[in-house]
Amino acid sequence: MKLSYRSKITLLAILTVIIPVFLIQIMSVLLQNRIANSAGRELLNVAEDNITQITKDIYSICQAADEMMKVRNDVSVKLLREKIMERGGASISTEMVNWQAKNQFTNQVSTITIPKLLIGGVWLGQNSDMNIPTPIVDKVREISGGTVTIFQRIDNEGNMIRIATTVPNDNNNRAIGTFIPAKDSNNVVNPVISKVLSGQRYEGIAFVVNDWYDTIYEPLKDKNGNIIGMLYGGERINSIKSLKNAIMNIKVGQNGYTFVLGTIPPHKGTYIISHKGTRDGDNIYNETTNSGVRIAQKMLDDGMKLEGNDTKIFRYTWKNPGDTVFKDKIASISYYEPWGWIIGASTYEDDYLETKNKVQEIIQDLQFKLILGVGFTLILVLIIATIISRKMAQPLNFIAEVAFKISDGYLGESKLMIQNYKSKNKLVNIKDNVKDESIRLMLSFEKMILKLEDLIRKVQSSGITVTQTVTQINASAKQLEGTISEQASLSSQVSASSLTIAETSQKIADKTEDLNQMALDTNEIARGGLIKLEDMKYSLDNMVSSSSGIYEKLDIIKKRTNNINNIVTAITKVANQTNLLSLNASIEAERAGEAGGGFAIVAREIRRLADQTSIAALDIEKLIEEMQKAVSEGTEFIISYTDENKNSVLKVTMIIQEIKDLIQRIGDLPQEVGELKLGMDSQSESATQISNSMGQLTNATQQTRDSIFGFNDAARSLKIAIENLSIEIQKFHIQENN
Amino acid sequence: MTLLPFDIENNCYALEINDIIEIIPLVKIEDIIYANKYLSGLINYRGQLIPIIDLKYFLFQKKSKFLLSTRIIIYCHLLQTIGIIIEDLTDTIELDSRQLISDSEKLSGSNYIKAYYVDEEKTTKIINVANIINTIYNNK
């Protein structure tokens, strides 16, 4: 990753914050469902426990109510029997009476004629009006509060008809004339009848007229012990409002409720107690869940197998009238056998799942807040990381900049940059072992620059020295080259000259014969010249002596003119004095005023005279000067003329001597010419040898020149290399003041 | 009136004759140590020591040449007697004082020029010796 140092630090900080948070987030998402599920499960468990407990409570309530009713029924039956006994017991009359007998199960009415049953010899009549008192039964009801009935046996089969009762029928009349058939339509023996006919007491619930009652039935015997009827004391279960309300009003969860289903035909699967009593009497035996299970049937089948207050849990879907959809339900049931009640407490799973949803919501809220917190922390971290990274990166960036400067060669500038940076950040007196690595790096950079500068300075100075040396070498090489070239050309010339000399020598040698003859002729001419020269010398001697006389006379003239000069000076001085005098005279005349007028004129005249004298003196002076000049020139001329004459005499004397020598030598010439010829021959030979040697020397020189060319090239390349080095070095700008 | 004309560095100057006591030839001048350079020295004038000023040096900072025509003018101003060395002093000029042009009219600004005298050939400046003497004595 090509990221800046700063970005990396910032990224690191951000990752440090984000990664744990990200992990926490993942964990929380993973755990969310688990927590929610387990919470849901726990809640359902709680719900189960709750409904189980409720079921058990209802069971206990029923049990308590049952026992209470039993006590009351027992009292009712005992009171009834006592009252009958008080009146003299029951007996069958011979008188017949008609009854509109109504089967309490089938509601079939048939007219039967049976003998009157007498209590203490009195017929109780056929009173169906609640407002008209019926003896004995009304009295017992007054005392015990329960319902009581006196049955008369209709036939041998054991059908029992109510002849006196406090049990109301649907019209709230006394339900006399209704009978309990000994066998129902399915030919099943009625448990109450069979029990009573066998002379035993029946305890339990029984369908009385039109409803279920907690009952006690006892046989009614005549004096002979024949069962002529039976006594009933009972309590309509539903009549205990508090029980029904107590069961109905038990709250199960949020929307749950309790219910009681009947198990005894014809009320098998019928609501005895329903939710808020709305469905009391509805038969749900065949109602199904959404998957088609007859759940009421199942509850009844399984529930009736339960013993005591054992409970059983059912899960199913259910739809009450008014509900649009099936809802998941959980129900606990127990079976109160004495009444044949399936007691149930049910609740909707949704009620508990709501809590689960709430847990889920709380977790999501937590996640959201976590993200918010992370966002805030992230911003904080970003700010802090930015500040820290800037602080960390700033010196590094600065060092990078310095490094760029160094690479560009601006050493001095980079040094200044570091010094400025140090003074700006108060790092001037900082030590090398400072903890901040970037500052340490910077210090080492500073040291490096100093050393680099030193090195470059040394290289530069060395470069200059080498360049100078190379330039000198170059110049020397060029000079040498020139010299060698010159030498070569000279050698060539020498060689050529030698050849010429050789040739010339040969020619000279050849011409010496002619020379010999010419020498003899010359000798003759020279002798003639000598005589003439001697005459000339004599004349010249005479001229010298006469010019000496002229010189002496000119000298005398010179001395005389000097005397004249002195006189002129004297005249001048006198004229000057006169002038001075006249000036003073003028002053005096002026001072004398008008009286001095004539005197002034005299003074002026004197002054004019003096001036004229001066002018005359000046003229004389000029003339004398010219004369002196002429005399001097004459003297000089005579001196030089005399000198020249003397010189000429000397020269002529010398020439005479030379001519004499010449004549002598010319005389010797023929012999010398012979020697010369021999010398010339040998010279010619030597010259040829020299020419040869010179040829060799030229070759050698040529080679030397080539070598020098090579050397020159090498020196030039060295110079170029040094110049390149110096250019490279010049790229490094070091500070001058150091 | 009578003027004493003379040339210094090709300029024509002149002195009024009035306060001049005498003109004497150049005599031996005694040096004065540490004196101003225009003060050439002292001379014995009739038994009296008087200071000698070199006018050329005073005006042009050049020493006068010692020629025959170089003379000393003995000058008396307000009882102060001094000598003035002047080169080439050989003539006099006679003129009417009305021919002079006062310096104040031409405003040369110099204290040492008293008046101008103009003829057909040249302009002669008349030196104010009194001011020169004053300057010298004040400088002392």
HADDOCK unambig.tbl for C-alpha pairs under 7 A between the chains (distance, minus, plus):
assign (segid A and resid 579 and name CA) (segid B and resid 90 and name CA) 6.43 0.50 0.50
assign (segid A and resid 584 and name CA) (segid B and resid 22 and name CA) 6.02 0.50 0.50
assign (segid A and resid 584 and name CA) (segid B and resid 23 and name CA) 5.99 0.50 0.50
assign (segid A and resid 587 and name CA) (segid B and resid 17 and name CA) 6.40 0.50 0.50
